[in-house]
């Protein structure tokens, strides 16, 4: 059973684990902010209590933590999400939870993500889940999912065109 634990309710052990994972090279390299101190982390968690445009969750699969999902820039119509798994093979499960929370709990019509161009695993996952690339710059692909896009399929052809590889 999947459980989402709001970051504002994390215990001390969970707070330290999230900070440790967040600063690990394989996760941090795809984050806009890096090398976060404990003080910065605690301040961030405290500010979440006052900010209704952001939601961060530790994701449990039964007793095991499998990753983090977050939602920022939450409005009545849209939000942006992020995710990272702390073990191999959980991307699909995390993505399902992101879509479920965004469309069924937040009730948004559009789900957005900003993806570092080097993060091919994330881009491939998002395209597989029906996201479309709507814009790009030197560093990022900006993707968007409307419920009518859900279904994926042809979006993997976009991945092939960008990276020149078969999926």
WOKA-V417826 format. One line per field, one symbol per residue. phi: phi as a letter, one per 20 degrees, with the letter a starting at -180 (. if undefined). Layout:
phi = ???
This chain:
phi = .ecddggfdfegffgfffffffefgfeffddfdcleeffffffgfffgfddeeccccedddledfdrccbcclfcfdbbdcbbbedbfndgffffffgfgffeddfmfecddbdcggfefffgfffffenfdfdabcfdcdddbcdgffgqmmfffffggffdmced
